[in-house]
Amino acid sequence: MVHCGVEETIMPVPSALQTLTANEVVEKLRALRARQPVKYWAFYSSQLGGIVTDPALMIIPFDDHMVHRGHGIFDTAAIEAGKIYDLEAHLDRFIRSARNSKLRLPARDEMRDIIVRTTAASGRREGSIRYWASAGPGSLGLTPAAGAEPGFFVMISAGLAYPDSWYAQGLRVMTTTYPIKPPLYAVTKSVTYLPNVLMQMEAQERGLDNGVFIDEAGNVGESSNMNVAFVSADGTLKHPKFDHILSGCTSLRLLELATALQGPRLIKAIEVCDIPVAEARAAREMLLIGSSVKVAPIVEWDGKPIGDGKPGPIARALRELLTEDMRSGRDRLIEVPY
Ligand SMILES: Cc1ncc(COP(=O)(O)O)c(C=O)c1O
């Protein structure tokens, strides 16, 4: 399938080719950032052995195995009102991803300390922390270079922002034409996000907000960088099993918090189970869940309304529970020593 026209595939390049000095390279990296400003506040690199705050210097060698073979992992946590939310859950998943990817990490306490100190260096009280582990540079081979030094990187940024309309009016999604990742790769948060990227681009090209992966058995998987869940017609909160999709830290926490809504009015029961597409389409509510989006209502899927086609009460109630937990969930917040 061709997803874009020929002209769009041509990249403009400068006609004069120069061999650059180190100073010219830094100048050019700064010019790149001036042409396209970014909201990156601080970056730690184990390769640099320190933190930089100039986005032009937030760089990684081209021969790093994460760059040219996709052999790297990442995870993301939120900074909310000057505290880091649920970092331990994100570190658990990062460590699992490293194991699945045969990557070496710094000790857990060291990673936590570097993350907290990089956050403090950013001075930011709201934002996003994304951190990566790579196999390191040293060759262009398929397996890591002999003696490659593994890399650990932390970026403090403004994070992803979504339009208010996603919460007020809800999102419109489509079943993606791209195949879901096989379970081992879906449960591992590796940097190889090609299916996820293509899924969201495909949806946007059709004027929609996002896509949904369906597994080979016809059960609902997840969205591009978010999980999906449903409220069935009888009021059961249903979430797909985590054996073939990413274990969303937000979903896992919400499944605990949602017990507060259990009762005759809102949620009748909570289930983590296979959800066949036909059953999912008949849901009263469909939810998009993740660290960046929090909880947003999906009101249309493949051109058909979900429930009455309007954002529902459970999406709102779960978003409120999560917001409250992010502000005051004492055992899940780390103070940042700014
Ligand atoms: C593929 C995928 N699924 C689900 C999620 C949601 O996970 P979390 O709630 O930890 O952000 C993410 C985001 O990290 C993701 O990339």
The ligand as an SDF file (V2000), in Angstrom:
LIG
                    3D

 16 16  0  0  0  0  0  0  0  0999 V2000
    2.1410    1.2490   22.8470 C   0  0  0  0  0  0  0  0  0  0  0  0
    1.7270    1.8720   24.1350 C   0  0  0  0  0  0  0  0  0  0  0  0
    0.6590    1.3760   24.7960 N   0  0  0  0  0  0  0  0  0  0  0  0
    0.2480    1.9140   25.9590 C   0  0  0  0  0  0  0  0  0  0  0  0
    0.9110    2.9820   26.5470 C   0  0  0  0  0  0  0  0  0  0  0  0
    0.4310    3.5480   27.8490 C   0  0  0  0  0  0  0  0  0  0  0  0
    1.3700    3.3360   28.8620 O   0  0  0  0  0  0  0  0  0  0  0  0
    1.5130    4.3360   30.1070 P   0  0  0  0  0  0  0  0  0  0  0  0
    0.1860    4.3820   30.7720 O   0  0  0  0  0  0  0  0  0  0  0  0
    2.5430    3.7270   30.9600 O   0  0  0  0  0  0  0  0  0  0  0  0
    1.8710    5.6670   29.5510 O   0  0  0  0  0  0  0  0  0  0  0  0
    2.0310    3.5220   25.9070 C   0  0  0  0  0  0  0  0  0  0  0  0
    2.7700    4.6240   26.4880 C   0  0  0  0  0  0  0  0  0  0  0  0
    3.8100    4.4680   27.0240 O   0  0  0  0  0  0  0  0  0  0  0  0
    2.4520    2.9500   24.6740 C   0  0  0  0  0  0  0  0  0  0  0  0
    3.5310    3.4370   24.0310 O   0  0  0  0  0  0  0  0  0  0  0  0
  1  2  1  0
  2  3  1  0
  2 15  2  0
  3  4  2  0
  4  5  1  0
  5  6  1  0
  5 12  2  0
  6  7  1  0
  7  8  1  0
  8  9  2  0
  8 10  1  0
  8 11  1  0
 12 13  1  0
 12 15  1  0
 13 14  2  0
 15 16  1  0
M  END
$$$$
